[in-house]
Amino acid sequence: MKAVVITGFGAEPRLTDLPVPQPGPGEVLVRLHAAALNPFDWKVADGALRNAVEHDFPLVMGSDGAGVVEGIGAGVTRFRPGDTVYGQFMSVQRGRGSYAEYVLAPEDDKIARTPDSLPFPVAAALPTASMTAYQAIETARLDTGHVILVNGASGGVGQSAVQFAALQGARVLATATPDIAGHLRDLGAHETIDFHAAPTAQQVLAAHPDGIDAVLDLITPHGGDTDSLVDLLKPGGILVSTNGAADPDALAAREVRGVNLSNNPSRAELEALADLAAAGKLRIRIDAEVPLTAAPAAVARARTGHSRGKTVILP
């Protein structure tokens, strides 16, 4: 089979031939029809997990994918050949990833069936970006009329978060450059904030001098300064960070909740997410669909950080 691999941390991705894997006990073999590109993919390739878990090289890149069950191992009961499935397929300990024609996954791992009406590229785009947004908005516990700032709304996580917050009945403020502001308003943002025009916090306070209820921060890095965002929150508000930037103890002293969120989908959540997308209640913007042969170049382009939607690889 064709696959895009790295041979070591920091190595350039390259297209190669690997044997088609065979499912062992409790495993399913999936013929992938689409794989989504996420920043986490190249962070792993650069060594983001090198101190947390062993890696088996050559390592197939990628996590998210969608396809059809091709075969099952002994003892598999949840899936059968012909089922359409999607989810997260990365297993660095076994050298597995989704930038490939075939991949193995444990049946009890992070995969789920998809509705027949859900296109493979859309399904592949959901597991990391949209699931992170889904879990973040659930964590924020929004009620109708609450005001939330999505800081970093232009990317895949941000666009989904805007939609989930709007579905909860919240008033959504979204940071955005003018080129994507209209799209975010179409997704449900009530106000867009051009952070190039003036500091985000300054603009939010000018429009909401009494404060807001929640901030989803997709921008501030671990160890970064979130004070200006925390200053926006009413007592009892919440700051959710996807980069580990929240200090829960320090925020509690300021009467604000702080949560560092890590993507950790369950099968039930994956099924719910797929149903929302199939019903048109979650819209995914796909900027590009590229063949597997072009995946290394697509990774290089994505590293520049200028994407306004998902790049999907078609094995």
Summary of the structure (lengths in Angstrom):
residues: 315
radius of gyration: 19.9
end to end distance: 9.7
largest distance: 61.8
contacts: 1116
relative contact order: 0.16
helix: 30%
strand: 28%
